[in-house]
Amino acid sequence: MHVHVQHTSGEAKFWLEPAVELAVNHGLSKQRLNVALQLILEHEHEIREAWQAHFGR
């Protein structure tokens, strides 16, 4: 399970399992990565529910 984040300056992929962590970064600054990570952690439950609804897992 993972989530992609995008910004005009780049994009990144974060794993959600076994723990939330950065998988790949293409151009995002550390500041933008930290903002993305905080948003993922704040909305982790919603992201997981949406993933399961979409992929049926």
Secondary structure in CASP SS format (residue, H / E / C, confidence):
PFRMAT SS
TARGET T0000
AUTHOR 0000-0000-0000
METHOD secondary structure of the structure
MODEL  1
M C 1.00
H E 1.00
V E 1.00
H E 1.00
V E 1.00
Q E 1.00
H E 1.00
T C 1.00
S C 1.00
G E 1.00
E E 1.00
A E 1.00
K E 1.00
F E 1.00
W E 1.00
L C 1.00
E C 1.00
P C 1.00
A C 1.00
V C 1.00
E E 1.00
L E 1.00
A E 1.00
V E 1.00
N E 1.00
H E 1.00
G C 1.00
L C 1.00
S C 1.00
K H 1.00
Q H 1.00
R H 1.00
L H 1.00
N H 1.00
V H 1.00
A H 1.00
L H 1.00
Q H 1.00
L H 1.00
I H 1.00
L H 1.00
E H 1.00
H C 1.00
E H 1.00
H H 1.00
E H 1.00
I H 1.00
R H 1.00
E H 1.00
A H 1.00
W H 1.00
Q H 1.00
A H 1.00
H H 1.00
F H 1.00
G C 1.00
R C 1.00
END
